[in-house]
Amino acid sequence: MKRALLSVSDKSGIVDLARGLSERGWEILSTGGTARTLRASGLSVTDVAEVTGHAEMMEGRVKTLHPAVHAGLLARRDRADDLEALARMGYGCIDLVAVNLYPFRETISGGGVDVEAAMEKVDIGGPTMIRAAAKNHEAVWVVVDPADYPAVLSALDGDTDGEGSTLRRALAAKVFRHISTYDAAVAGYLDSDEAEALPVELPIGLQRIQTLRYGENPDQQASFYGFGVPTGLAALSQEHGKELSYNNILDLDGALLSLAPFAFSPRPAVCIVKHTTPCGLAVGQTLAEAYEKALRTDPVSAFGSVIAVNRPVDADTAASLSSLFVECIIAPSFSEDAFATLTAKKNLRLVTFPGRRDRLPFEPSDEHWSRRDEEEKATARFIAAHGRDPDGRVYRSVYGGMLAQTPPVPPFYGVADDAWKVVTRRAPTDAEWDDLRFAWAAVFGVKSNAILLAAGGATLGIGSGQMSRVDSSRIAVRKAEDARLSLHGAVLASDAFFPFRDGVDAAADAGAHAIVQPGGSIRDQEVIDAADEHGMTMVFTGRRLFRH
C-alpha cells in the first residue's frame, strides 16, 4: 500500500487531497491538527507517532524527526540495499508528502513581534521532510502548495513515468524555492535588530504572482513577483477588468506612492498618474470635487491614466470618472452604484486596497494628528512602505543587479512639521501655509527635478523629468497656462533645492507668491534674496524628496 504523510499549517484543500488518496487505496499518515481535521471529516488516519514508536515531544517541537520518517522518504526504490535496510528496521516507504511550513512570514508581517514568539514559528521538521522528499523526487511526490493538489491526484491516475515524472521534478524545484524564501524571511527578521537598515547580505525571496502579456514593450517578456506574504502591490485585489499589465503595475506603484501623503488626509484626495508620475492631484470636500480639481491640471495627460483615491468611490465620483478613458482606478472600495457604473466598461481595471484600513482608522481624529510620538513615526514608515514592515526595503532592478533602499516616508498632508523654517522677510499667510503643506505633500510623488504649482488644495501645473530645475519650472507654468488656470497667488514646491535664482524668478514672473523647498544649496542666500526682491515668502523644509 502506498503511504502519504500530510502535515500542514494551511489546511485549505487538505481534506480533498486526503480523500482522493484514500479512494486510490493510499494509507494516510498525519500529525497534530492536520490529523484532527482529517478525522473530523471521517477519514482514517494513522498517527506518525505509531510509525516512529515515539510520542510527540516538547509540545510538538519533535514529532517527525525520526529515521522511520526520513528513511521512508530517502530510500531509493531501485536500490535493493536501501529497501533491505528499511525492512531490517521495520520501516516502510513514504511515497507522498504534503507539507506547508509554520506561518513565519505571516507572524512577523504586522511588526512588533519579539524574538521568542518569532522563533516558535520557525519550522524544523517540515523543511527537513520536504527537502528529503524533493531530493528523492524520482520516487516521492512532494507538495507544498495547496493549488497543486488537484494536479497531483490527476497525475496519480495517469502515466507516472511520463507526465508524472515531469510534475514531480517541477514540484521538487518549488520545494527548494519555498525553503529558500522561508529561510530568507527568518534571516531578514534576525538581521532587523542590527543598527544598519541594509544588511551586508540581502536575502530576497520572490514568488511569481503573474506572468504578464509583455513588458514595457510588446517584444519584452515580463512577470510580476512578490514576497511570501502578500504585501504592497501583491496585496491588491482586482475586482474588474482586463489583467494588469507591466506598465499598469508600474503606474499603480507610482499612484500609491503619490497618494501616500494623503492616505489619511482629513479630506478626500484624488491622484491622477501617467507614466508613474502625477499629472493632477487635489483634495476637496467630496471625492467628486477632488477629482474635478485634479483633472483640471492636465486633462490631456489624464487620458489613459491610473487614478488613485483615498476614499470609497461613490456614485457621483463614478459618474464623473466614467466620462474619461482610464486604464485603472484604485480605491479602498467601490459603492454598489459606483461599481455598477464603472463595470459597464468591461476593460476598465478596478482595484482595491482594503488592507490599508486595518492599520489605522481611515479618518483619524484631531488627537491622532497632534501626537508625534515614536509609535506614530513608526506607523508613518509602515504606511510609506506600502504595507511592508517598518524596516522594509524598496527594490529596483538594474541591468546585472538590483538596488535596495529603505522606503521613503511621505510628508503627511495635515501634519505640521516643526523642522520647517521661514527664511524670507515675509511669513506665509494662513491660506499660503495650507497650500504650501498641500504642495509639499503633492510633489512627493513627482519625479526628477520636480516642480509643482498649487492653490486651493489642487495642483495647477506640474513639471518633471527635466535635466534642469528651471526647465521643470517653465513646464509647470506652461501646463497651467494650457489649462487656463490662474497662477496669481499660487505656491510652488520643489523636491530639491534651487541651485540658482532663475527658478525663483520664473515662479515670480508666473504669479507665484510662496515657495516651499528643502534648502541646502551653497547659493541659498542668493535664492532667498531673489524671493525677498519679489515680495515672496519661502519656507525651507530641511528634507529632500527627490525621486530619480
C-alpha positions, -999 to 999 in steps of 0.1 A, spaced: 0 0 0 12 35 -9 16 59 20 13 97 22 23 119 51 2 150 54 11 178 79 1 213 70 -4 247 86 -26 259 57 -53 233 57 -71 246 26 -78 216 2 -61 191 25 -93 171 31 -100 168 -6 -64 156 -11 -66 130 17 -99 118 5 -86 115 -31 -56 95 -19 -78 72 3 -101 65 -26 -70 54 -45 -60 30 -18 -34 51 0 -27 50 37 -27 85 53 -1 93 80 -5 126 98 2 147 129 -15 170 153 -40 195 140 -39 180 105 -48 146 118 -77 160 138 -90 179 107 -89 147 86 -106 126 112 -133 152 117 -141 147 80 -145 110 85 -111 99 71 -90 71 85 -56 84 97 -25 68 112 -6 90 136 30 95 128 38 85 164 25 50 156 51 48 128 80 62 148 71 44 180 77 77 198 51 102 210 54 139 201 77 158 224 80 194 237 45 205 226 51 192 191 86 205 185 98 170 178 74 146 160 87 138 125 125 139 132 129 102 132 146 76 109 112 59 103 101 90 85 133 101 68 144 66 58 110 61 43 114 93 22 150 88 12 151 51 3 160 47 -33 134 23 -48 158 9 -74 184 0 -47 180 -34 -31 203 -24 -2 182 6 6 150 -15 7 167 -42 27 178 -16 53 142 -4 56 129 -39 61 156 -47 86 145 -18 108 108 -25 103 102 8 83 82 13 52 84 37 23 66 71 23 55 79 -12 40 114 -9 45 143 14 21 173 16 36 199 40 35 236 42 55 254 68 47 272 100 35 307 91 66 326 100 61 355 75 25 359 85 35 361 121 61 388 117 43 408 89 25 431 114 57 441 131 64 443 168 69 405 173 96 396 198 123 370 191 108 343 213 74 345 196 90 346 161 113 316 168 83 295 178 72 299 142 104 286 127 97 252 112 122 224 116 105 192 108 87 205 78 117 218 59 136 186 67 108 164 53 102 183 21 140 186 14 143 148 18 113 142 -4 125 167 -30 159 150 -31 142 117 -38 116 132 -62 121 105 -88 102 82 -64 84 106 -40 57 132 -46 62 164 -25 36 192 -24 40 225 -6 13 245 -24 -24 235 -20 -30 247 -55 -11 217 -68 -32 191 -50 -56 185 -80 -28 181 -105 -11 155 -82 -43 135 -79 -48 136 -116 -12 126 -123 -16 96 -100 -42 82 -124 -20 88 -154 14 79 -167 37 83 -137 68 75 -157 60 103 -182 40 134 -172 41 123 -136 79 124 -136 79 159 -151 54 171 -125 74 156 -96 105 174 -108 86 207 -110 72 202 -75 107 194 -62 120 227 -77 92 245 -60 102 230 -26 137 244 -28 124 278 -38 99 276 -9 126 268 16 149 295 3 122 321 6 113 309 41 149 309 53 154 344 38 125 357 58 140 342 91 174 357 83 159 390 74 140 391 107 171 383 127 191 409 108 165 435 116 179 441 150 212 454 135 219 491 135 221 491 97 188 491 79 205 474 49 225 443 59 257 430 44 239 401 29 205 408 13 184 376 10 154 382 -13 128 355 -17 103 363 -45 75 342 -59 59 347 -93 24 360 -89 15 365 -125 30 360 -160 23 393 -179 14 395 -215 46 415 -222 69 440 -205 73 478 -212 70 469 -249 54 440 -268 87 424 -277 98 421 -240 88 392 -216 78 401 -181 64 385 -149 52 400 -116 68 387 -84 60 392 -47 71 381 -13 57 351 5 31 372 24 11 394 1 23 430 7 23 462 -13 11 457 -49 9 420 -44 -18 425 -17 -41 445 -40 -73 429 -52 -85 433 -87 -123 435 -88 -130 440 -125 -114 445 -159 -85 432 -180 -55 417 -163 -30 442 -151 -1 448 -174 36 455 -166 31 493 -172 -2 492 -152 17 478 -122 44 504 -125 18 531 -127 -1 517 -97 32 518 -77 35 555 -86 -1 562 -79 0 546 -44 33 564 -37 18 597 -47 -13 590 -27 6 580 4 9 615 19 -29 618 16 -38 582 27 -52 595 60 -60 631 49 -89 648 67 -103 655 32 -109 632 2 -80 631 -22 -75 621 -58 -42 615 -76 -41 611 -114 -9 593 -126 5 590 -161 38 572 -167 44 567 -129 42 604 -120 12 625 -111 -3 648 -137 -30 661 -113 -37 659 -76 -62 676 -54 -82 675 -21 -118 685 -18 -149 685 4 -161 655 -16 -143 629 -37 -161 641 -68 -149 676 -62 -113 665 -56 -115 646 -89 -127 675 -109 -100 698 -94 -73 672 -101 -84 667 -137 -83 704 -144 -45 704 -141 -38 684 -172 -69 668 -188 -49 658 -219 -24 637 -200 -51 622 -178 -63 602 -209 -53 566 -203 -42 573 -168 -43 554 -135 -63 572 -108 -59 566 -70 -83 578 -43 -82 577 -6 -120 572 0 -145 546 -12 -157 556 -47 -193 568 -46 -219 571 -73 -212 608 -81 -175 602 -84 -181 572 -106 -203 592 -129 -175 617 -134 -148 590 -138 -169 571 -164 -166 600 -189 -128 596 -192 -108 568 -207 -89 554 -177 -67 523 -175 -72 516 -138 -89 530 -107 -76 521 -73 -96 528 -41 -103 514 -7 -137 502 -21 -165 510 -45 -201 515 -36 -227 493 -52 -239 520 -75 -204 531 -84 -194 496 -92 -224 491 -115 -215 523 -133 -178 516 -138 -181 479 -147 -201 490 -178 -167 495 -192 -155 458 -195 -118 466 -198 -115 492 -170 -95 477 -142 -109 483 -107 -85 476 -79 -89 478 -41 -65 481 -12 -88 473 18 -59 462 40 -48 498 45 -79 505 66 -69 477 91 -37 496 101 -51 530 111 -86 545 112 -93 559 78 -105 592 92 -81 599 122 -92 622 150 -75 655 157 -58 638 186 -42 613 162 -26 641 141 -14 660 172 5 631 186 41 629 172 55 602 194 78 574 183 49 550 177 33 575 153 66 579 134 69 541 131 34 539 117 43 565 91 73 545 80 50 514 78 24 531 56 51 547 34 64 512 27 30 502 11 22 477 38 57 463 44 71 463 79 88 494 93 122 481 83 110 472 48 131 479 18 124 492 -17 140 473 -46 146 484 -81 162 462 -107 190 474 -130 208 455 -157 230 429 -140 218 437 -105 194 452 -81 194 484 -59 179 484 -25 170 513 -1 148 520 29 114 532 18 106 570 15 85 584 43 57 607 29 53 642 42 17 636 55 -7 662 45 -24 677 76 6 671 99 26 701 109 64 697 108 84 716 134 115 714 111 101 739 86 117 773 87 106 806 72 137 821 56 123 853 39 113 886 54 76 878 47 60 849 65 32 829 48 -5 838 54 -28 811 68 -40 803 33 -5 801 20 5 777 48 -23 753 39 -13 754 2 24 750 10 16 719 30 -5 705 2 21 713 -25 49 697 -4 28 665 0 18 665 -36 54 669 -50 64 638 -31 52 616 -60 67 636 -89 100 625 -104 133 641 -113 137 679 -108 101 681 -97 83 715 -97 47 717 -86 24 747 -86 -8 746 -64 -36 767 -49 -68 759 -31 -59 723 -24 -52 714 -60 -23 712 -85 -22 738 -112 9 728 -131 35 700 -127 70 699 -143 92 668 -141 117 646 -158 140 675 -168 177 679 -166 174 714 -151 151 727 -124 143 759 -143 131 738 -173 107 720 -149 95 754 -136 88 765 -172 69 733 -180 48 736 -148 39 772 -158 31 762 -194 9 733 -182 -11 757 -160 -14 782 -189 -25 755 -212 -53 745 -188 -62 782 -184 -56 781 -147 -45 814 -130 -12 813 -111 -18 845 -93 -12 838 -56 -1 802 -63 25 784 -43 54 764 -57 70 732 -43 104 720 -54 116 685 -45 152 696 -41 170 730 -36 172 757 -62 209 758 -73 203 793 -89 178 821 -85 164 816 -120 138 792 -108 125 817 -83 124 845 -109 104 822 -132 79 814 -104 75 851 -95 70 861 -131 43 835 -134 24 849 -104 35 826 -75 36 842 -41 52 814 -20 78 787 -23 85 755 -3 118 737 -8 144 717 11 172 744 11 208 733 15 224 749 -16 256 769 -14 236 797 -31 207 796 -6 212 832 3 211 842 -34 178 824 -38 164 839 -6 173 874 -17 155 868 -50 124 858 -32 126 889 -10 131 911 -41 98 897 -54 80 901 -21 76 863 -19 76 841 11 98 810 12 99 780 36 128 755 40 118 720 50 153 707 56 144 675 38 148 664 1 120 645 -17 139 637 -49 129 607 -70 151 596 -100 
